[in-house]
Amino acid sequence: MAANHRPTAHLPGTNHTPRPEHPRPDWHRSDWMTLNGVWNFALDPDNRGEHLRWYKVPHPDVAQATGDLEVPFTDHIAVPFPWESPASLVHRPDYVGVAWYQRAVTVASDWETRDTETGTSAWRIRPWLIFGAVDWGAKVWVDGRLVAEHHGGYTPFEIDLGSHVAAGRPFTLTVRVYDYTDAATPVGKQTKRWYTYSSGIWQTVYLEGRPPVHVHRAVVTTPLDPQPHAIFDLDIATPATADGTPASVTVASRSEEHTSE
């Protein structure tokens, strides 16, 4: 099936979205949308953004800020490049500390189905937000609501957005990142005497649509055996309302196809 891929924000003065390819060719679902591109950005050297509720500030494409909220997002950054890199448009290799990212996101309308008789809607494929990697700690808000927190600069994390957003309606995605690159965090060779730091969002961010029943994890083992074969270990995710209806899994290779229930 051809990928139902929707590009997003381009780099200034170009029609180019950075790193537009799917980041996981071995785990590529047909419905997905890259969130790479230009985001609103703000450094927070005094670490005051949470106290001032920067996560409550709506993106201009979603709504206008009201009340006494400070609007800090006066800069821009190209995701997924660390703020130390010239490719990020920020190019601050000297900065260590807290920074904030913000952008507007809209889940495709066709990810949802609507019952014309009752007027109710449900997810045909549920939206998941995936961060390839954020160095080092991250908090994620959707329309001012905290939806995830993650620590670790080298591992991906994902968030089920199905209960937080509606298809076809833009929402504000805000990310607070901190990276002090100190002894309290694993830094590898990211030290002044070795390599430049890689802080912030440094791997692809994307939305992925998943059906109610889907493969959540797959491990393929090919034993050292005179008779060639493979062992598939799969975790199948099912909704809490599943009624016990059997689901089938098809494993295809170039030579043959196998289906199991």
C-alpha positions in Angstrom: 0.0 0.0 0.0 1.3 3.5 -0.9 2.1 5.6 2.1 -0.6 8.2 3.0 2.2 10.7 3.9 1.5 14.4 4.5 4.5 16.8 4.5 4.5 19.7 6.9 6.5 22.9 7.5 9.2 23.7 5.0 12.5 25.4 5.6 12.4 29.2 5.1 12.7 30.1 1.4 12.4 26.6 0.2 9.9 23.8 -0.4 12.1 21.4 1.4 11.0 19.5 4.6 14.1 18.3 6.4 14.5 14.5 6.7 11.1 13.8 5.0 11.6 10.1 4.7 10.0 7.7 7.2 12.5 7.1 10.0 11.7 3.4 10.4 11.6 1.6 7.0 11.4 -1.7 9.0 8.3 -0.4 10.8 6.5 1.7 8.3 2.7 2.1 8.6 0.8 3.3 5.6 -0.8 6.4 7.4 1.7 8.8 8.9 2.7 12.5 8.8 6.1 13.9 9.5 6.3 16.8 11.9 9.8 17.7 10.9 10.2 21.3 9.7 10.2 24.8 11.3 8.8 25.0 14.8 8.5 28.1 17.1 11.4 28.1 19.6 12.5 29.8 22.7 15.6 29.5 24.9 14.9 29.5 28.7 18.2 30.2 30.4 16.6 31.2 33.7 14.3 28.1 33.6 11.2 30.1 34.2 9.0 28.9 31.4 7.0 26.4 33.5 6.4 28.9 36.2 5.1 31.4 33.6 3.0 28.6 32.0 4.5 28.9 28.5 2.8 25.5 27.8 -0.5 27.3 28.0 0.4 29.7 25.1 -1.5 28.7 22.0 0.1 28.5 18.6 -1.1 31.5 16.5 -2.7 29.1 14.0 -4.8 27.6 16.8 -5.9 30.6 18.9 -4.7 34.0 20.2 -3.0 34.2 23.6 -5.2 35.9 26.2 -4.9 37.2 29.7 -1.5 37.7 31.2 0.3 35.0 29.3 3.8 35.9 28.1 4.4 34.9 24.5 8.0 33.7 24.5 8.3 32.0 21.0 10.1 34.7 19.1 12.6 32.4 17.4 12.4 29.4 15.1 14.2 26.0 14.9 14.4 23.4 12.1 13.5 20.0 13.6 15.1 17.5 13.8 18.4 19.2 14.2 20.0 20.0 17.6 20.2 23.7 18.5 24.0 23.5 18.4 23.9 22.7 14.6 23.8 25.4 11.9 21.2 23.3 10.1 18.8 24.0 13.0 18.7 27.8 12.1 19.6 28.5 15.8 23.3 27.5 15.9 23.9 27.9 19.6 26.7 25.5 20.4 27.4 27.6 23.5 24.0 27.1 25.1 23.3 24.5 27.8 20.0 24.4 29.6 16.3 24.6 28.9 14.5 25.3 25.6 10.9 25.2 24.4 9.4 24.0 21.1 5.9 24.8 19.7 4.0 24.1 16.6 0.4 23.6 15.4 -0.7 20.1 14.3 -3.8 18.8 12.6 -4.7 15.1 12.5 -6.1 14.2 9.0 -9.9 14.2 8.9 -9.9 10.8 7.2 -8.4 9.2 10.3 -11.8 9.5 11.9 -15.2 8.0 10.9 -18.6 9.6 11.6 -21.9 7.9 12.1 -24.3 10.1 10.0 -27.4 8.8 11.9 -26.2 9.4 15.5 -23.7 12.2 14.7 -21.0 10.4 16.8 -17.4 9.9 15.6 -14.7 7.4 16.3 -11.1 6.9 15.3 -10.7 4.7 12.2 -7.0 4.8 13.0 -5.9 6.2 16.3 -3.2 9.0 16.2 0.1 8.3 18.0 2.8 10.9 18.4 6.4 9.5 18.1 9.6 11.2 19.0 12.7 9.5 17.6 14.9 11.0 20.3 15.1 14.1 22.5 18.3 14.9 24.4 17.9 14.8 27.4 14.7 15.3 29.2 11.3 16.2 27.7 7.8 17.2 28.7 5.1 17.3 26.2 1.8 19.3 26.3 -1.2 19.2 24.0 -3.3 22.4 24.2 -1.8 23.1 27.6 -2.4 19.6 29.0 0.6 17.6 30.0 0.5 14.3 28.1 4.0 12.8 28.6 7.4 13.1 30.2 10.5 11.3 29.1 14.1 11.0 30.3 16.9 9.7 28.1 18.5 11.3 25.1 18.9 8.2 22.9 15.6 6.3 23.0 12.3 6.9 21.2 9.0 7.5 23.0 5.4 7.6 21.9 2.1 9.1 23.0 -1.5 8.0 22.3 -3.2 11.2 21.3 -6.7 9.7 20.7 -8.1 11.1 23.9 -6.6 14.5 23.5 -7.2 15.7 20.0 -9.9 15.7 17.3 -9.5 14.9 13.6 -9.4 17.9 11.3 -9.0 20.4 14.2 -5.6 22.0 14.8 -4.0 21.8 18.3 -0.9 23.2 19.9 2.0 20.9 20.5 4.5 22.2 23.1 7.7 20.5 24.2 10.0 21.6 27.0 13.5 20.2 26.7 16.4 20.4 29.2 19.9 19.2 28.6 22.6 20.3 31.0 25.1 17.8 29.7 26.5 17.2 33.1 27.6 14.2 35.1 24.0 13.4 36.1 23.1 12.4 32.6 24.8 9.9 30.2 26.6 12.1 27.7 29.0 9.6 25.9 31.5 11.7 24.0 29.4 14.9 24.1 32.0 16.9 26.0 34.0 20.0 25.0 37.1 18.0 24.5 35.4 15.5 22.2 32.3 16.4 20.2 29.8 19.1 20.0 26.6 18.5 22.1 23.4 17.4 20.4 20.7 19.0 22.5 17.0 19.0 22.0 14.9 17.2 19.4 17.5 15.5 17.2 15.5 12.7 15.6 12.4 12.7 13.5 9.0 13.6 15.1 5.9 12.2 13.4 2.3 11.2 13.7 1.2 7.6 13.0 -2.2 6.2 12.5 -2.8 2.8 14.1 -5.9 0.6 13.7 -7.7 -0.7 16.9 -5.9 -4.0 16.5 -2.3 -3.7 15.5 1.2 -5.2 15.9 2.8 -3.3 18.8 6.2 -5.1 18.8 7.8 -7.7 16.6 11.1 -9.6 17.1 12.3 -11.9 14.3 14.9 -14.5 15.2 16.8 -16.6 12.5 18.4 -19.5 14.4 21.7 -21.0 13.2 20.1 -24.2 11.9 20.8 -26.4 8.8 17.1 -26.0 7.9 16.5 -22.3 7.2 13.6 -20.9 9.2 12.6 -17.8 11.3 10.8 -17.4 14.6 8.4 -14.5 14.9 7.6 -13.1 18.4 4.7 -10.6 18.1 2.8 -8.4 20.6 -0.7 -7.6 19.4 -2.4 -4.5 20.8 -6.2 -4.7 21.2 -8.6 -2.1 22.5 -10.1 -2.4 26.0 -13.5 -3.0 24.4 -12.4 -5.9 22.3 -15.1 -8.6 22.1 -12.9 -11.6 21.5 -13.2 -11.6 17.7 -10.2 -13.4 16.3 -7.6 -11.4 14.4 -5.3 -12.8 11.8 -1.6 -12.0 11.2 -0.1 -12.5 7.8 3.7 -12.8 7.4 4.8 -12.6 3.8 8.2 -13.2 2.2 9.4 -13.2 -1.4 8.7 -16.9 -1.7 5.6 -17.6 0.3 2.9 -16.2 2.7 1.7 -17.5 6.1 -1.4 -16.5 8.0 -2.1 -17.2 11.6 -5.0 -16.4 14.0 
